[in-house]
Structures are given as structure tokens and as C-alpha cells.
């Protein structure tokens, strides 16, 4: 703050008082109080202008030294309280600078000077190691979906926005020691293979079959799988300890509340499918039951393929304690199968996406299937 009177003026006032001018008249003449006069006299009495300048210079130097000492003491205290004893690496120095700025309200330049780090090093940002992040993401996806190989993981990564080649995914997949153990398949004798009929429209033909599994206490459960042959959607998986032909009819009626029934349903010669209850239901609903030849499950390949994925990715991957837990986990897997799992026969999109492309989002849509 700028003073009203300089040292030269104050010394002039004091000399006027020494010459005999009364203090009261001197204060009234120059506009200051008698208290100020006596303070000036105690400090500058008997000095000339050169002495006052030297005193001012000494005071400024003394104040500067005091500030430097206070800053040094503050810096030492900050280094002891905020910074750990061993700060060597650039990253550790950056963290120390951030701590000084946050906890001690130091400026960036002051904190960098204390930690002996330049501002360019402080503001340096390393390039992200995409290989490491990609490796971690591949390992994470493989842990979530243990039966997915590198091709399906590559599809999932592309959905997440990774612009990568499948060869790179394969290399990282192998380097991480990931591999899907192949299940042993039953040898099938040499028979004449007949091409399976492909429905031309969604909701034209369904396939049904049963899959068996067990609970932790040894009780057996049955899963009724219903699949749309065109869109490959899993329409429903009914889980219970016992499912009769009448129960199958009730399940199909429940499906009919949300989507139209198909023209035909392909089944095997199981007792539930050959029962009078299901035959009467099919006749009343004008649905044709197509029975495959005994001992030739390849004639119902759509549902057999789905059963294999269902057992491999869901039943073999879970240990059900109760029937309720089995229903919850199986239903969650079914929704994931329809909405998240890429299907190779559909161009690596999900059944739900394929159905949406075919304008099958609404129950009454009958758009042709490509």
C-alpha cells in the first residue's frame, strides 16, 4: 500500500518542529495527527534523508529474508508431512506435486521446484498400452464366457468398439493360455444326409426337444426347449422335474399369448410329443406336428444344435442347488443367448438382431427370412 508521506517529507516535518514550529500547528498545516508525529520522531528523529533511505533498504532486505526463511520452513514442513521419504520415479514425483498442490495449496511451479521436476515431465501423458488393455479385456471376456473361443470373443470386442484384427485377438488369446477344451462327440455312422428344410419366414416352423440335467441333491430336472428354425431364437425353456404332454400343450398356449403359433412344429417320438393331449391340442390349433425318423436326430438339427450350446454353455457351467435357482439361471442364459451371443449361421449377429432385421419385432409380422 502506498504511503501518504515519503521519508523525505517526514524528515522535513521533524526539522520544522526542531526549528520551533509548534506540533499542533504543524499537524494542522500538513494534515496528520500528533500521534503520527511522535511515531515518526521515535523512528526517524535525528536522521537525514540518506540515513532514512539506508534504513528503508535494510527493512526491505530484512523482510525479504524473513519471507525466504518462512517459505523454506514451510517447504520443509510440507516435504515432511505430504511427501514420502523416497520419491525417485517421475510418476512418484507427479503424485507428490499433486499432493502439494491439493493439501498445501502450492502453485504448480513452486511444487515442481521442490520436487525437482519440470513442468513438461509433469504434464506428460503416456500413450495407452492398447495391447495390455486388450489382453486384460480378452481374459475378462474369456472368464465371463468360458465356452467362447477367440472368434466369438473377437466379435464381442468389435461390438465394444475395438478396431482389431482377428489374428491379433488369436495371438493374445494364445499368449494368455486360453483355449476351449473340445467336448468329445459321439461317432455317427455313415448315413445319407438329407438337407434340412429352411423356413422361408420367421415363425413358420418351430422345433421342440427335451434336455435332462440334475440338481445338487440328485433330483433330475427336464428342460423343454422351443426354438424358431428361421431366426434361431430360443422362444422358451420350460424347467421342471416332470413335464407331461398336457404340460407341453399348456406351455405352447402360454407362448401363443405373446406371439402367433407356427404352422408346424418338428419333434421326435418322445412320449410327451406322441401323447393324445398334444395331438388334440395341435388339431384344435391347426398346427402340424412333424415327427422325425426314429434314431435320426439330424433331421431335427436346429434344436439339436441349440441343445448342444445349451448344455455346453449353461448346464455344464452351473451347479444348481434348487429348482428355482435352475429356472432363474437358465432364463438368464436364454435371454443372453437371444440378445448378446453372436450366432455364426446368422452372420455373427444375435437372433434378436436377426429377427429385428426381418421385421419380426411385432408379433403379427410375417416378413420373409433371407
HUMOHU-V542618 format. One record per residue. N is the residue number from 0. SS is DSSP state (@ for helix, = for strand, . for the rest). PSI is psi in whole degrees, -180 to 180 (none if undefined). OMEGA is omega in radians with two decimals (999 if undefined). Layout:
BEGIN
N&SS&PSI&OMEGA + N&SS&PSI&OMEGA
END
This chain:
BEGIN
0&.&133&-3.10 + 1&.&134&3.14 + 2&.&156&-3.12 + 3&.&-38&-3.13 + 4&.&140&3.08 + 5&.&171&3.13 + 6&@&-36&3.12 + 7&@&-43&3.12 + 8&@&-42&-3.12 + 9&@&-43&3.11 + 10&@&-35&3.06 + 11&@&-41&3.10 + 12&@&-43&-3.12 + 13&@&-37&3.11 + 14&@&-35&3.07 + 15&@&-41&3.11 + 16&@&-37&3.09 + 17&@&-27&3.12 + 18&.&-9&3.07 + 19&.&2&3.12 + 20&.&129&3.13 + 21&.&147&-3.09 + 22&@&-39&-3.11 + 23&@&-45&-3.13 + 24&@&-37&3.13 + 25&@&-40&3.12 + 26&@&-42&-3.14 + 27&@&-34&-3.09 + 28&@&-43&-3.04 + 29&@&-6&3.03 + 30&.&47&3.01 + 31&.&164&-3.08 + 32&.&160&3.11 + 33&@&-28&3.09 + 34&@&-41&3.10 + 35&@&-39&-3.14 + 36&@&-45&-3.08 + 37&@&-31&3.04 + 38&@&-43&3.11 + 39&@&-40&-3.12 + 40&@&-37&3.13 + 41&@&-31&-3.09 + 42&@&-42&-3.00 + 43&@&9&-3.12 + 44&.&133&-3.14 + 45&.&4&3.12 + 46&.&154&2.99 + 47&.&-174&-3.04 + 48&@&-40&-3.13 + 49&@&-39&3.09 + 50&@&-38&3.14 + 51&@&-39&3.12 + 52&@&-42&3.11 + 53&@&-38&3.10 + 54&@&-41&3.12 + 55&@&-41&3.13 + 56&@&-40&3.11 + 57&@&-39&3.12 + 58&@&-42&3.13 + 59&@&-42&3.11 + 60&@&-40&3.11 + 61&@&-42&3.11 + 62&@&-38&3.12 + 63&@&-43&3.10 + 64&@&-38&3.10 + 65&@&-42&3.11 + 66&@&-42&3.12 + 67&@&-41&3.11 + 68&@&-42&3.12 + 69&@&-41&3.11 + 70&@&-40&3.13 + 71&@&-43&3.09 + 72&@&-40&3.13 + 73&@&-40&3.12 + 74&@&-44&3.13 + 75&@&-42&3.12 + 76&@&-39&3.13 + 77&@&-41&-3.14 + 78&@&-33&3.14 + 79&@&-38&-3.04 + 80&@&-37&-2.98 + 81&.&-43&-2.99 + 82&.&138&3.09 + 83&.&160&-3.08 + 84&.&-40&-3.07 + 85&.&103&3.08 + 86&.&101&-3.02 + 87&.&-51&-3.04 + 88&.&155&3.10 + 89&@&-38&3.13 + 90&@&-39&3.10 + 91&@&-38&3.09 + 92&@&-38&3.08 + 93&@&-44&3.12 + 94&@&-37&3.11 + 95&@&-40&3.08 + 96&@&-43&3.12 + 97&@&-38&3.12 + 98&@&-41&3.11 + 99&@&-40&3.13 + 100&@&-35&-3.08 + 101&@&-48&-3.01 + 102&@&-31&-3.11 + 103&.&-2&3.13 + 104&.&34&3.09 + 105&.&152&3.02 + 106&.&162&-3.12 + 107&@&-41&-3.12 + 108&@&-42&3.14 + 109&@&-43&3.13 + 110&@&-40&3.11 + 111&@&-38&3.10 + 112&@&-40&3.11 + 113&@&-39&-3.08 + 114&@&2&3.10 + 115&.&53&3.12 + 116&.&138&-3.13 + 117&.&158&3.13 + 118&@&-29&3.11 + 119&@&-41&3.08 + 120&@&-36&3.14 + 121&@&-40&-3.05 + 122&.&2&3.14 + 123&.&135&3.10 + 124&.&119&-3.10 + 125&.&148&3.08 + 126&.&138&-3.12 + 127&.&136&3.10 + 128&.&91&-3.07 + 129&@&-31&3.14 + 130&@&-42&3.13 + 131&@&-45&3.12 + 132&@&-41&3.13 + 133&@&-41&3.11 + 134&@&-45&3.14 + 135&@&-38&-3.13 + 136&@&-38&3.10 + 137&@&-44&3.12 + 138&@&-40&3.14 + 139&@&-45&3.13 + 140&@&-39&3.12 + 141&@&-32&3.09 + 142&@&-35&3.13 + 143&@&-38&-3.09 + 144&.&85&-2.98 + 145&.&-19&-3.12 + 146&.&13&3.10 + 147&.&133&3.04 + 148&.&-175&-3.04 + 149&@&-27&-3.13 + 150&@&-47&3.12 + 151&@&-34&3.07 + 152&@&-36&3.07 + 153&@&-39&3.10 + 154&@&-43&3.12 + 155&@&-39&3.12 + 156&@&-40&3.10 + 157&@&-35&3.07 + 158&@&-32&-3.13 + 159&.&-5&3.09 + 160&.&7&3.10 + 161&.&126&3.09 + 162&.&87&-3.03 + 163&.&159&3.11 + 164&.&148&-3.14 + 165&@&-28&3.11 + 166&@&-37&3.10 + 167&@&-41&3.08 + 168&@&-42&3.13 + 169&@&-41&-3.14 + 170&@&-48&3.12 + 171&@&-35&3.12 + 172&@&-43&3.13 + 173&@&-40&-3.14 + 174&@&-29&3.11 + 175&.&-2&-3.14 + 176&.&26&-3.13 + 177&.&138&3.08 + 178&.&142&3.11 + 179&.&119&3.14 + 180&.&127&-3.11 + 181&.&135&3.07 + 182&.&141&3.09 + 183&.&132&-3.10 + 184&.&147&3.11 + 185&.&133&3.11 + 186&.&133&-3.13 + 187&.&133&-3.13 + 188&.&164&-3.13 + 189&.&113&3.12 + 190&.&163&3.11 + 191&.&126&-3.11 + 192&.&126&3.14 + 193&.&128&3.13 + 194&.&136&-3.12 + 195&.&139&-3.14 + 196&.&128&3.10 + 197&.&119&-3.13 + 198&.&141&-3.13 + 199&.&-20&-3.12 + 200&=&148&3.01 + 201&.&151&3.12 + 202&.&23&3.10 + 203&.&-42&-3.13 + 204&=&136&3.06 + 205&=&165&3.03 + 206&=&143&3.14 + 207&=&146&3.08 + 208&=&164&3.13 + 209&=&145&3.02 + 210&=&135&-3.08 + 211&=&147&3.05 + 212&=&-175&-3.09 + 213&=&157&3.05 + 214&.&175&-3.12 + 215&.&-29&-3.12 + 216&.&5&3.09 + 217&.&-10&3.13 + 218&.&142&-3.14 + 219&=&145&3.06 + 220&=&155&3.12 + 221&=&142&-3.14 + 222&=&118&3.08 + 223&=&114&-3.12 + 224&=&133&3.09 + 225&=&123&-3.04 + 226&=&139&3.00 + 227&=&123&-3.03 + 228&.&-26&-3.10 + 229&.&-52&-3.07 + 230&.&-10&-3.10 + 231&.&17&3.13 + 232&.&142&2.98 + 233&=&103&-3.04 + 234&=&-41&-3.10 + 235&=&147&2.98 + 236&=&106&3.14 + 237&=&127&-3.06 + 238&=&128&3.07 + 239&=&171&3.11 + 240&.&-25&3.13 + 241&.&134&3.13 + 242&.&116&-3.12 + 243&.&177&3.09 + 244&@&-39&3.09 + 245&@&-37&3.11 + 246&@&-38&3.09 + 247&@&-41&3.12 + 248&@&-41&3.12 + 249&@&-37&3.10 + 250&@&-44&3.12 + 251&@&-36&3.06 + 252&@&-36&3.09 + 253&@&-38&3.08 + 254&@&-37&-3.11 + 255&@&-17&3.09 + 256&.&-19&-3.07 + 257&.&-22&-3.13 + 258&.&154&-3.09 + 259&.&151&3.11 + 260&.&155&-3.12 + 261&.&174&3.06 + 262&.&-29&-3.12 + 263&=&153&3.06 + 264&=&126&-3.11 + 265&=&126&-3.09 + 266&=&170&3.04 + 267&.&-166&-3.08 + 268&.&35&3.06 + 269&.&154&-3.10 + 270&.&-29&3.13 + 271&.&-35&-3.08 + 272&.&-23&3.11 + 273&.&7&-3.10 + 274&.&159&3.10 + 275&@&-33&-3.11 + 276&@&-45&3.14 + 277&@&-34&3.11 + 278&@&-41&3.10 + 279&@&-39&3.12 + 280&@&-45&-3.12 + 281&@&-39&3.11 + 282&@&-41&-3.11 + 283&@&-31&-3.09 + 284&@&2&-3.14 + 285&.&45&3.09 + 286&.&131&-3.10 + 287&=&128&3.08 + 288&=&119&3.14 + 289&=&115&-3.12 + 290&=&132&3.08 + 291&.&166&3.11 + 292&.&142&3.14 + 293&.&136&3.11 + 294&.&12&3.13 + 295&.&74&-3.13 + 296&@&-17&3.13 + 297&@&-19&3.08 + 298&@&-12&3.05 + 299&@&52&-2.95 + 300&@&-31&-3.11 + 301&@&-49&-3.12 + 302&@&-32&3.11 + 303&@&-39&3.07 + 304&@&-42&3.12 + 305&@&-41&3.13 + 306&@&-39&3.11 + 307&@&-44&3.10 + 308&@&-39&-3.13 + 309&@&-45&-3.14 + 310&@&-41&-3.06 + 311&@&-42&-3.00 + 312&@&-16&-3.09 + 313&@&-61&-3.04 + 314&@&-45&-3.13 + 315&.&-14&-3.08 + 316&.&-3&-3.10 + 317&.&153&3.07 + 318&.&104&-3.02 + 319&.&128&3.11 + 320&.&-39&-3.11 + 321&.&166&3.10 + 322&@&-38&3.12 + 323&@&-43&3.11 + 324&@&-39&3.11 + 325&@&-43&3.14 + 326&@&-42&-3.11 + 327&@&-48&-3.09 + 328&@&-38&3.14 + 329&@&-40&3.11 + 330&@&-39&3.09 + 331&@&-40&3.10 + 332&@&-40&-3.14 + 333&@&-43&3.12 + 334&@&-39&3.10 + 335&@&-38&3.11 + 336&@&-41&-3.11 + 337&@&-36&-2.95 + 338&@&-15&-3.05 + 339&.&-31&-3.03 + 340&.&123&3.10 + 341&.&139&-3.11 + 342&=&121&-3.03 + 343&@&-35&-3.12 + 344&@&-11&3.12 + 345&@&19&-3.12 + 346&.&30&3.10 + 347&.&32&2.94 + 348&=&170&-3.09 + 349&.&157&3.07 + 350&@&-36&3.12 + 351&@&-41&3.10 + 352&@&-39&3.12 + 353&@&-42&3.11 + 354&@&-37&3.11 + 355&@&-37&3.09 + 356&@&-31&3.14 + 357&.&13&3.13 + 358&.&45&3.14 + 359&.&21&-3.10 + 360&.&-33&3.13 + 361&.&149&-3.06 + 362&.&-30&-3.03 + 363&.&10&-3.13 + 364&.&139&-3.14 + 365&.&41&3.14 + 366&.&145&-3.10 + 367&=&152&-3.13 + 368&.&129&-3.12 + 369&.&none&999
END
